[in-house]
Amino acid sequence: MATHTELPLPLLERRLGADRLERGVPLAPMTTFRIGGPADLLYRARTPDEMATAVTVARATGIPYVLLGKGANVLVGDRGVRGLVIRNEVQGIDFLEGGRVRAGAGVETYVELIDATVSRGLGGLHHYVGIPSTVGGAIWQNLHFLSPAPARERTCFIAEVVEGAELLTQEGERKRVGVDYFQFGYDHSILHEREDVVLTVDFKLQPTPETELRQVMRENLEWRDDRHPDLWLYPSAGSIFRKIEGIGAGRLIDQCGLKGHVHESGRAMIFHRHANIVVNLGGARASDVRALIELAQTTVKRELGYELVPEIGFVGEF
């Protein structure tokens, strides 16, 4: 583990504020998996300016840094994260004219942003009810959801309601970009390939009766409740493996008899209702989860011939 004396602490304290840098902070409570060791240093960026400054300073000093939002699609290593973790807590929801809404990258889509927009009769974000994510994380992965109602059964992508965003680019420039910049795809955006940082996002929503939006939300939540774990009871990071077109990673894992398989530690399980999810049964370590991931990969490859590719991120030291 790096020591604080090896990090450029004087410069970081001068630029970010000595009272704002936290040392040795456990990251498990900041992830939906409730797993992960400590960060050497943690900085909570609460405004676009603070986020841009923190990333710029980290880049200038060469200190390793990680951006962490809701922690909903990551597994943090048991030994924690070296360098600086920048927690995305950029807030702010501004209602502009013409159904446009500007939200800080750290705003939680559910329930904060969804409730605020639905309460004003603005539709488009309501499909993603129940999915833990920040606005920045939603853009990074092009957040999506299969709407279950027969009359509108299709996969909804957040790209459909994104108008543009303010970024700190990997070249260090702050600028506004349109939706086309992101080159959205399934579980993909240009942010997978470039070290751009989302600061704020503009959404273009449609006036819709609140009662209609609430009905869709109830249906979507009922659908999720039948298939996905309650994060309070079964902490998880959502789907572990990327989609395999026409088959489904979960179906392959299920065919191999691994649905409900519990790690020998008794602390982690391949979820009994959805085999593409691994859950924390209490006190699970990252090593327990990694072992289940590897078990699923090797078993599916051996028995069915398919390669399972993780879609979650692996952060820190394992």
N, C-alpha and C positions, 0 to 999 in steps of 0.2 A: 504494500500500500504506500502511495506517495505521502510524504510528510508535508506539513504546511510550509515548512521552510524551503521546500523544493519548488513551491508555487510562487508566482510573482505577487505575493500578498500586498506589499505596499502599493503597487500600481492598482490592483483590484480594489483595495480599500479606498484609495483616493478617487477613483472613477465611479465606483458603485456605492461607496459608503461603508465604513467599517461596521456600522450597526446593522447593515442589511445583509452581510455575509454570514451565513450559518454554517457551523462546522460539524461534521460527523452526523448528519441528519439521516435517520433511517428512511428509506424510500418505500418500504412496503405499504405504509398507510396512504401513499400517494398513487397507488396503482389499484386497478380493479381486481387483480390477482391476489393482492395483499401479501406479496412476496417481494423480497429484495433487500440487500444490504445497504450500508450507509453511503452517502455522497461525501467526498472530501469536503467540498464546499457547495452550498446551495444559495441561489439568489432568486428571489421572487420578483419577476418583472410584472408590474401592475399597470403600466401604460405603454402605448406604442413607442414613446421615446425611450423608456427604460429598457424595453426589449431590444430595440435597435442598438442602444449604447452597450448593453451587456454582451451582445453577440459581437459587436465591433471590437470591444476591448479584448474579448477572448481570442478573436482571430488575430489581432495585432500582437498579442503576447505569445501566441502559439500554445496557450493552455488548452488541453483537451476539454471539449464541452459537449453537453447533451441537452437537448430541449425536451422538456417533459410537460405534458398537459394533464389530461385526465388520467393518463397511464392505462388506457383501456385496450390497447392493442400491443402491449409489450410484456416481456418477461425480464425482470431485472435480476442480475446474478447475485448469488448469495454473498459474494465478497464485496458487493457494492460497485460504485462508479468512481473512477479516478478523475481528478480535475474538478471541473465546475459543472454543476447541474443548474440550468436556467429553467425555473418553473414558470410556465406560461399562465399568468394570472391577469392578462390584459383584459380589462372590463370595458363596459360601455355598450348600450343599445340606443341608437338614435333613429327615430322614425322620420324619414325624409318624404318628399312629395311623390305622388304617383305609385304608392305601394312599395317604395324602396326602403330598405332597412340596412343600417350600417352597424356591425357588431364587432367588438374587440375579439382578437384571436383566442383569448382565454375564456370567453363566455361559454358556459355549458349549453349545448344545444337542447338537451333535456335535463331539467325541465325549464330552465330559465328563459332561453330564447323562444322555444316553442310556446310556452305559456303566454309570454308577452305578445307574440304575434297573433296567436289564435284569439286571445282576449280582445284584440282589435279587429277581428274578422279578416285576417290576412292568411291565406292558405299557400301551402307549398312546402313548409318545413314540418307540418304536422305528421307527415308520413313517418318521420324518424323518431317518433315517441318511443321511449323505453330503451333507446340505444345510447349508451354512455359515450360522450365525446365532447371535446371542445370544438369551437368553430374552426380553429386552425387544424385540428386533427381531422375534422370532417372534410376539409379541402384536401389535405394530404392524401387521404385514401379514397376520395370521391364516395363518401358515405352513401350506402344504398340499402334498400329494403324491398322485399317482395310483398307488395300490398295484397292481402289475402281475399278481399271482397270479390266475388265472381264478376261483378260488373266492371271492375277495373283491375283485374289480376295482371300485374306486370311489375317488373323491377323498377323502382323509382330511384333516381340518382340525384344527389344534391347539386350536381353540375347543372341540372335543369333550371335551378332558381338562382344560380350565382351570376351576378352581373359583372363583378370585378373585385379587385382587392388592392390594398397597399402592401407592398413588399419591401424588405431589405434584401437586395439581391446578393448573390454570392460575390459579385464584384464590389459590393459595399455601397450601392446606390439605393436610395429610397425613391420608389416610384409607384404609380398606380398602373395596373394592367387590366385588360379585359378578360373575359372568361376564356377566350381562345388561347390565351397564353399558357393555360394549365395543361392543355392537351389531355383532357380527361379520358380515362378508359375504365375498365372494370378493375376496381381496387387499385387504381393508378392515377397519378398526376405527374406533371413535370417535376414536382418537388421530390420525387424518388431519384431524380437524376441530377438535380441542381441543389446547391445549398442555399436556396432562397428561404427567407423566413417570412411567414404571413404575419402582418401586424393588425390589419382590419379587413373585413370582408363586406361587400355590398351585395345584398340579395334583392331580387325583384319578385315580389309576391303578388298574388291575385286576390282581390276582394271576394270573400266567400262567407256565407252565413256561418256564424260561430257554431250553431247547432249541428250543421253538416260536418264541420271540422271535428267537433267533439265525437261525433258518431264514428268517423273514420279512426280516430285515435283509440276509441274503445275496442273496435274490431282488431286493430293492429296489436294492441296490448294483449288481448285474449289469445291471439295467434302466437305471440311470443311466449306467453306464459305456459302454453302447452309444449313448447319445444326448447326454450332457453332457460338456463338456471336463474333463480332469484339471486342476485349478487350479494345480498345480505346473508343468505344461507350458504350459497356455493360461489365464492369469489372465483372469477375466471377472466380470461382475456378475449372471450368470444371465439369465433372460429379460428382454429389453429392452422389449418392448411388451406392453400389456395383452391379455388373452384376448379374442378375437372369437368369440362363441358359435357353435358348429357349424362353424367354418371354421379358426381358428387363424392367428395372425399369421405364424408361421414358414412355414406352407404357402403363404400369399400371397406372401411374399418369395421362396420357392423357385420358385413359378410364374413369377415375373418374372426368373428366371435369376440371382439374386444370391447364392445359396448358394455359399460358397467365394470370394466376391469379396474381393480384397485391396486395401486403400487404397493410393494411389499412393506413399505413404511406405514401404510394405512392412512397417509396424509393427503394423497392425491388420487384422482379417479378419472378415467375416461367416462364422461357423463352418461348416465343410464338412459337419458331421453334424446341425446344428440351426440353421436359418436365423434363429431368433429370439434368437440369442446372438451377441454380438460379442466377439472374443477379442484379447488383447494378445499379439502375436507376439514382443515384446521391444522395450522402449524406446518403446512407444506413448505418445502424448500424448492428453490429453482432446480436443483439436481433431481428431485423427485419428478417434476414436470418434464424435464429434459429426457429422463428415462422413459416416460410414457410416450413422448413424441417419437423417440428413436424406436421404441417397440412397435408403434403403429407403422412407421416407415418401413422397417425391415420385414414385418409380417405381411403387409400389403404387397410389397415388392416380391417377396418370395412366393406368396400364394396366388396373387392375381396379376403380377407383372407391371403394376403402376407405380410411378414415382410420386410420392407425396411431398410437396414443397411448402414449407411453412410460410404463412402470410404475416405472422406476428413478428415484431422486432425483438432481437436479443440485445440487451443493453447491459454494459458493465462486465465484471469479471465473474466467471463461473468456476 
